[in-house]
Amino acid sequence: MIYAIYSTDVENSTPLRQQARPEHLARLEQLRDEGRLVLAGPLPAVDSNDPGDAGFTGSLVVAEFESLEAAQQWADADPYVAAGVYAEVTVKPFRRVLP
């Protein structure tokens, strides 16, 4: 099944994100290489693809996992969690309709 992982950043998360980003991206690339990643990306703090100093307010990952528990375990092991980037992480089942 597909799950949406919605994460909310702590304030001033940019330095923490930069430090943990290579490991975070490596895990996403592994999901992609396994054919399980639907989409992933950060949520800019302002209405721009490049928010600059405004940074990001969170992230969204939509991917396939064996179960809700497996998706939660994957989310809990995110390097951004360990680095203190996220204040909150929510994992929910997702039913893809389009495209």
Protein Blocks (a to p, Z undefined) as FASTA:
>chain_A
ZZdddddddehklmmmmmmmmmmmmmmmmmmmnopafbgcdddfbdcfblojnopabdcd
ddddfbfklmmmmmmmpmklmnomambdcddddddfbZZ
